[in-house]
Amino acid sequence: MNEIRFEKVKKSYGKVEVVKSLDFSIRDGERLILLGPSGCGKSTTLRMIAGLESITEGRLYMGGREVNDVPSGQRDVAMVFQNYALYPHMTVKQNITYALRTQKMTKDEIEKRLKDALQMLGLEKLENRLPKDLSGGQRQRVALARAVVKQSPYFLLDEPLSNLDAQLRGTARKELVRIHEKFKQTMVYVTHDQIEAMTIGDRIALLNNGILQMLDTPENVYHRPANIFTATFIGSPAMNVHDVRFIDGQLQIDEQFFGIGNEWSLLLKNYRNKQVKFGVRPEHIHLSTEMSEGRICGVVNTIENLGAQYAVYVQIGSKEWIALSPHRGFSKGQRVYLEFDYNNYHFFDPETTNTVGYPSTLNLNSKIPLKVEV
């Protein structure tokens, strides 16, 4: 079993703690995405797995073996770097097969693996070219092919698509998933791009300031965020999160009120007559020009054309809310009415910033825990 397990792993550079007590497992054969903003510790975490960074505290296990002191070359990992790291004086074929040749693999086996990789990644006619004669997308595929031919049980990728244009990234994402489905390696993929995270990952480990914020499926990270950071980092435009008051089964936004129903009221019983953080994603706000029960009034500030839809910024009191509309049926300064999707509310504790839970958890627990599996 090629599981990777962190036990209270820390990484410091002098007095600066970059990774703070990671304590979770990456399952055998899954695609785990390390996601987060720049400087959050995701690349450092990947490099600790690869053996390129030492561990300050804690233990790291790979395949049930502690590897804190195991050199990188003995961990049997294949890694793809952000800058591709191709040898400029070697041809595509030489770059791809270099590691196999240093391992004294037989010529027949090298040729077989090379042929499979060239065919898989569409590089058949490029094997005699030098890296300088390739496009950025082709260099990226050569770097992937070099990792694929090793057939290592661990496949580590550090933002490998960040230098590609949007169309190439979309194609490369599909290739990565296809490669993984064929070889079933334990794959750890670092990115700050949430689209890559949502489309590639079986699970997402979201980091911020070296701390694991949430570990769960893309669906749960998006629809059931563990805290405000997760809620606002995932999604574009970001989730609306504002202070409201919960009073007698109703939410007070500015000087306006609307009911939230018995299930949500029960969930918020500890916040009665208190402030709570209320979140709703822009796509879960319906805009109308007509007043109706359950809607609150605002004024349009500005409108952004996103192509397939429009982002409408609405002022309610001192707070601005963002709603998505499929058509440009509104104008700046117009009075509009907002209706929030009942099934897609989010509430967070003002002090801890953690979710207070969802109605589906009421019969199990009044809180949703951070999903970290050890």
C-alpha positions as CSV (number, residue, x, y, z in Angstrom):
1,M,0.0,0.0,0.0
2,N,1.5,3.3,-1.1
3,E,-0.2,5.5,1.5
4,I,1.5,8.7,2.7
5,R,1.0,9.7,6.3
6,F,1.9,12.9,8.2
7,E,2.2,12.7,11.9
8,K,2.5,16.2,13.4
9,V,4.9,17.3,10.7
10,K,6.5,20.7,11.0
11,K,8.9,22.6,8.8
12,S,10.8,25.7,10.0
13,Y,13.5,27.9,8.5
14,G,15.2,29.4,11.6
15,K,12.4,31.0,13.6
16,V,9.9,31.0,10.7
17,E,7.5,28.1,10.9
18,V,6.3,27.4,7.3
19,V,4.4,24.2,7.9
20,K,2.6,23.8,11.2
21,S,1.8,20.3,12.5
22,L,0.4,18.5,9.5
23,D,-1.5,15.4,10.7
24,F,-3.3,13.6,7.9
25,S,-3.1,10.7,5.4
26,I,-3.0,10.5,1.6
27,R,-4.6,7.3,0.5
28,D,-3.0,4.7,-1.7
29,G,-3.8,5.5,-5.4
30,E,-5.7,8.7,-4.9
31,R,-5.2,12.1,-6.5
32,L,-4.7,14.5,-3.6
33,I,-4.5,18.2,-4.3
34,L,-2.4,20.5,-2.1
35,L,-4.2,23.8,-2.6
36,G,-3.7,27.3,-1.2
37,P,-2.4,30.8,-1.8
38,S,1.2,31.6,-2.5
39,G,3.4,31.1,0.6
40,C,0.9,28.7,2.4
41,G,3.4,25.8,2.6
42,K,2.0,23.5,-0.1
43,S,5.3,23.3,-2.2
44,T,7.3,22.8,1.0
45,T,5.0,19.9,1.9
46,L,5.4,18.3,-1.5
47,R,9.2,18.7,-1.3
48,M,9.2,17.0,2.2
49,I,7.4,14.0,0.6
50,A,10.0,14.0,-2.2
51,G,12.9,14.2,0.3
52,L,14.1,17.5,-1.1
53,E,13.3,19.3,2.2
54,S,14.2,18.0,5.7
55,I,11.5,17.7,8.4
56,T,11.9,19.8,11.5
57,E,9.5,17.9,13.7
58,G,7.1,15.0,13.4
59,R,7.2,11.8,11.3
60,L,6.5,11.1,7.6
61,Y,5.5,7.6,6.5
62,M,5.4,6.3,2.9
63,G,4.1,2.8,2.3
64,G,4.2,2.2,6.1
65,R,7.9,3.1,6.3
66,E,9.2,6.1,8.2
67,V,11.2,8.2,5.6
68,N,12.4,11.2,7.6
69,D,16.0,10.2,7.1
70,V,15.6,8.3,3.8
71,P,17.3,10.1,0.9
72,S,15.2,11.3,-2.0
73,G,16.7,8.8,-4.5
74,Q,15.5,5.9,-2.3
75,R,11.9,7.0,-2.0
76,D,10.9,5.8,-5.5
77,V,9.1,9.0,-6.5
78,A,8.6,10.7,-9.8
79,M,8.3,14.5,-9.8
80,V,7.3,17.1,-12.3
81,F,8.5,20.6,-11.5
82,Q,6.9,24.0,-12.4
83,N,9.9,24.9,-14.7
84,Y,10.0,21.4,-16.3
85,A,13.8,21.1,-15.5
86,L,14.7,19.6,-18.9
87,Y,18.4,19.0,-19.9
88,P,18.9,21.5,-22.7
89,H,21.7,19.5,-24.4
90,M,19.6,16.3,-24.5
91,T,16.9,15.3,-27.0
92,V,13.4,14.6,-26.0
93,K,14.2,10.9,-26.1
94,Q,17.3,11.3,-23.9
95,N,15.4,13.5,-21.4
96,I,12.6,11.0,-21.0
97,T,14.8,7.9,-20.7
98,Y,17.7,9.5,-18.6
99,A,16.5,8.1,-15.3
100,L,15.9,4.7,-16.7
101,R,19.4,4.5,-18.2
102,T,21.0,5.5,-14.9
103,Q,19.0,2.6,-13.3
104,K,20.6,0.2,-15.7
105,M,17.3,-0.9,-17.1
106,T,17.3,-3.2,-20.1
107,K,17.3,-1.6,-23.6
108,D,14.1,-3.4,-24.5
109,E,12.2,-2.2,-21.4
110,I,13.4,1.4,-21.9
111,E,12.2,1.4,-25.5
112,K,8.9,-0.1,-24.6
113,R,8.3,2.5,-21.9
114,L,9.5,5.3,-24.1
115,K,7.2,4.3,-26.9
116,D,4.2,4.1,-24.6
117,A,4.9,7.5,-23.1
118,L,5.5,9.2,-26.5
119,Q,2.2,7.8,-27.8
120,M,0.3,8.6,-24.6
121,L,1.4,12.3,-24.7
122,G,1.5,12.9,-28.4
123,L,5.3,13.2,-28.7
124,E,6.0,10.6,-31.3
125,K,7.5,12.9,-34.0
126,L,9.4,15.0,-31.5
127,E,11.8,12.5,-29.9
128,N,14.9,13.8,-31.6
129,R,14.3,17.5,-30.9
130,L,16.1,19.6,-28.3
131,P,14.0,21.4,-25.6
132,K,14.8,24.8,-27.3
133,D,12.9,23.6,-30.4
134,L,9.7,22.8,-28.5
135,S,6.8,25.0,-27.5
136,G,5.9,25.4,-23.8
137,G,3.1,22.9,-24.0
138,Q,5.5,20.3,-25.6
139,R,8.1,20.8,-23.0
140,Q,5.5,20.3,-20.3
141,R,4.5,17.0,-22.0
142,V,8.1,15.9,-22.1
143,A,8.5,16.6,-18.3
144,L,5.3,14.5,-17.7
145,A,6.6,11.7,-20.0
146,R,9.9,11.6,-18.1
147,A,7.9,11.1,-14.8
148,V,5.5,8.6,-16.4
149,V,8.2,6.2,-17.7
150,K,9.6,5.7,-14.2
151,Q,6.3,4.1,-13.2
152,S,7.0,5.1,-9.6
153,P,4.3,4.4,-7.0
154,Y,4.4,8.1,-6.0
155,F,3.7,10.8,-8.6
156,L,4.4,14.4,-7.3
157,L,3.6,17.5,-9.3
158,D,4.5,21.1,-8.4
159,E,2.3,23.5,-10.4
160,P,3.2,21.8,-13.6
161,L,0.6,23.6,-15.7
162,S,1.1,27.2,-14.5
163,N,3.2,28.2,-17.5
164,L,0.7,27.1,-20.1
165,D,-2.2,29.1,-21.6
166,A,-5.8,28.4,-20.6
167,Q,-6.6,26.1,-23.6
168,L,-3.4,24.0,-23.1
169,R,-4.1,23.7,-19.3
170,G,-7.5,22.3,-20.0
171,T,-6.0,19.6,-22.3
172,A,-3.2,18.9,-19.9
173,R,-5.6,18.4,-17.0
174,K,-7.4,15.6,-19.0
175,E,-4.0,14.0,-19.8
176,L,-3.0,14.0,-16.2
177,V,-6.2,12.3,-15.1
178,R,-5.9,9.7,-17.9
179,I,-2.3,9.0,-16.9
180,H,-3.3,8.5,-13.3
181,E,-6.2,6.2,-14.2
182,K,-3.8,4.0,-16.1
183,F,-1.1,3.7,-13.6
184,K,-3.0,4.4,-10.3
185,Q,0.0,6.0,-8.5
186,T,-0.5,7.9,-5.3
187,M,-0.6,11.3,-6.8
188,V,0.1,14.6,-5.0
189,Y,-0.5,17.8,-7.0
190,V,0.3,21.3,-5.8
191,T,-1.6,24.2,-7.3
192,H,-3.1,27.6,-6.4
193,D,-5.6,27.2,-9.2
194,Q,-9.0,26.1,-7.8
195,I,-10.2,25.0,-11.2
196,E,-7.3,22.5,-11.4
197,A,-8.1,21.4,-7.8
198,M,-11.8,20.8,-8.5
199,T,-11.3,19.0,-11.8
200,I,-8.3,16.8,-11.0
201,G,-8.5,15.9,-7.3
202,D,-10.2,13.0,-5.6
203,R,-9.7,15.1,-2.4
204,I,-8.4,18.6,-1.7
205,A,-6.1,19.5,1.2
206,L,-6.5,23.3,1.6
207,L,-3.6,25.1,3.4
208,N,-3.2,28.6,4.7
209,N,-0.2,29.9,6.6
210,G,1.1,26.3,7.0
211,I,-2.1,25.1,8.6
212,L,-4.5,22.5,7.1
213,Q,-7.9,24.2,6.8
214,M,-9.9,21.4,5.3
215,L,-9.4,18.0,3.8
216,D,-12.3,16.6,1.8
217,T,-13.8,15.9,-1.6
218,P,-14.1,18.9,-4.1
219,E,-17.8,18.7,-3.7
220,N,-17.7,19.1,0.1
221,V,-15.0,21.7,0.1
222,Y,-17.2,23.8,-2.2
223,H,-20.7,23.1,-0.8
224,R,-19.9,22.4,2.9
225,P,-16.8,24.6,3.7
226,A,-15.3,24.0,7.2
227,N,-14.5,27.7,7.8
228,I,-14.7,31.2,6.3
229,F,-11.2,30.9,4.7
230,T,-12.3,27.7,2.8
231,A,-15.6,29.3,1.8
232,T,-14.1,32.5,0.4
233,F,-11.0,30.9,-1.2
234,I,-13.0,28.4,-3.2
235,G,-15.3,29.9,-5.9
236,S,-15.1,32.9,-8.2
237,P,-16.6,35.3,-7.5
238,A,-16.0,34.5,-3.9
239,M,-18.8,33.6,-1.4
240,N,-20.5,36.6,0.2
241,V,-19.9,36.4,4.0
242,H,-21.3,39.2,6.2
243,D,-22.3,39.9,9.8
244,V,-26.0,39.4,10.5
245,R,-28.1,39.1,13.6
246,F,-30.4,36.1,14.3
247,I,-33.5,37.3,16.0
248,D,-36.7,35.2,16.6
249,G,-36.2,32.9,13.7
250,Q,-35.2,35.7,11.3
251,L,-32.0,37.2,10.0
252,Q,-31.4,40.9,10.3
253,I,-29.4,42.4,7.4
254,D,-29.0,46.1,7.9
255,E,-32.6,47.1,8.9
256,Q,-34.3,44.3,6.9
257,F,-35.5,40.9,8.1
258,F,-36.3,37.6,6.5
259,G,-37.2,34.2,7.9
260,I,-34.9,31.2,7.6
261,G,-37.1,28.3,8.6
262,N,-37.2,25.8,11.5
263,E,-34.2,23.7,10.6
264,W,-31.8,26.6,10.3
265,S,-33.3,28.2,13.4
266,L,-32.6,25.1,15.4
267,L,-29.1,25.0,14.1
268,L,-28.6,28.6,15.2
269,K,-30.2,28.3,18.7
270,N,-26.9,29.3,20.4
271,Y,-26.8,32.5,18.4
272,R,-30.3,33.8,19.3
273,N,-30.2,37.6,19.5
274,K,-26.5,37.5,18.6
275,Q,-24.3,38.2,15.7
276,V,-23.4,35.4,13.3
277,K,-21.5,35.3,10.0
278,F,-23.9,34.5,7.1
279,G,-22.5,33.2,3.8
280,V,-24.1,32.6,0.4
281,R,-22.5,32.1,-3.0
282,P,-23.2,34.6,-5.8
283,E,-24.9,31.9,-7.9
284,H,-27.3,31.2,-5.0
285,I,-28.7,34.7,-5.0
286,H,-31.7,35.4,-7.2
287,L,-32.3,39.0,-8.3
288,S,-35.7,40.4,-9.1
289,T,-37.2,43.8,-9.7
290,E,-40.3,42.9,-7.7
291,M,-40.7,42.7,-3.9
292,S,-41.9,39.5,-2.4
293,E,-41.9,37.7,1.0
294,G,-38.4,36.5,1.9
295,R,-36.6,39.0,-0.3
296,I,-34.6,42.0,0.8
297,C,-33.9,45.3,-1.0
298,G,-30.7,46.7,-2.3
299,V,-29.2,49.1,-4.9
300,V,-27.0,48.0,-7.9
301,N,-23.5,49.5,-7.6
302,T,-21.9,48.0,-10.7
303,I,-22.1,45.2,-13.2
304,E,-19.3,43.0,-14.6
305,N,-19.6,41.0,-17.8
306,L,-18.2,37.5,-17.2
307,G,-19.1,36.2,-20.6
308,A,-21.7,33.5,-19.9
309,Q,-23.2,35.6,-17.0
310,Y,-23.0,38.9,-15.2
311,A,-21.7,39.7,-11.7
312,V,-24.1,42.2,-10.2
313,Y,-22.8,44.1,-7.1
314,V,-25.6,45.2,-4.8
315,Q,-25.3,47.6,-1.9
316,I,-27.4,46.7,1.2
317,G,-26.7,49.2,4.0
318,S,-22.9,49.3,4.5
319,K,-22.2,45.9,2.9
320,E,-21.9,44.9,-0.8
321,W,-23.2,41.6,-2.0
322,I,-22.4,39.9,-5.3
323,A,-25.0,38.0,-7.3
324,L,-24.7,36.2,-10.6
325,S,-27.3,36.8,-13.3
326,P,-27.6,35.0,-16.7
327,H,-28.6,38.3,-18.4
328,R,-27.8,42.0,-18.1
329,G,-31.3,43.0,-17.0
330,F,-30.2,45.5,-14.4
331,S,-28.5,48.9,-14.4
332,K,-26.4,50.9,-12.0
333,G,-28.5,52.7,-9.3
334,Q,-31.5,50.4,-9.9
335,R,-33.4,49.1,-6.9
336,V,-33.4,45.3,-6.8
337,Y,-34.6,42.5,-4.5
338,L,-32.5,39.6,-3.4
339,E,-33.7,36.1,-2.6
340,F,-31.2,33.7,-1.0
341,D,-31.4,30.0,-1.9
342,Y,-32.6,28.3,1.3
343,N,-30.7,25.1,0.6
344,N,-27.4,26.9,0.2
345,Y,-27.0,29.0,3.3
346,H,-23.8,28.9,5.3
347,F,-23.3,30.2,8.8
348,F,-20.0,30.7,10.6
349,D,-19.1,31.4,14.2
350,P,-17.8,35.0,14.4
351,E,-14.9,34.1,16.8
352,T,-13.6,30.8,15.5
353,T,-14.7,31.4,11.9
354,N,-15.7,27.7,11.7
355,T,-19.0,26.5,10.3
356,V,-21.8,26.1,12.7
357,G,-23.0,23.1,10.7
358,Y,-25.9,22.3,8.3
359,P,-29.4,21.0,8.8
360,S,-28.4,17.5,7.5
361,T,-26.1,17.2,10.6
362,L,-28.7,18.0,13.2
363,N,-29.5,14.4,14.0
364,L,-25.8,13.5,14.2
365,N,-24.0,16.5,15.7
366,S,-24.6,20.2,16.0
367,K,-21.2,20.9,14.5
368,I,-19.5,19.7,11.3
369,P,-15.9,18.6,12.1
370,L,-12.9,19.4,10.0
371,K,-12.6,16.3,7.8
372,V,-9.1,15.2,8.3
373,E,-8.5,11.4,8.1
374,V,-5.5,9.9,9.8
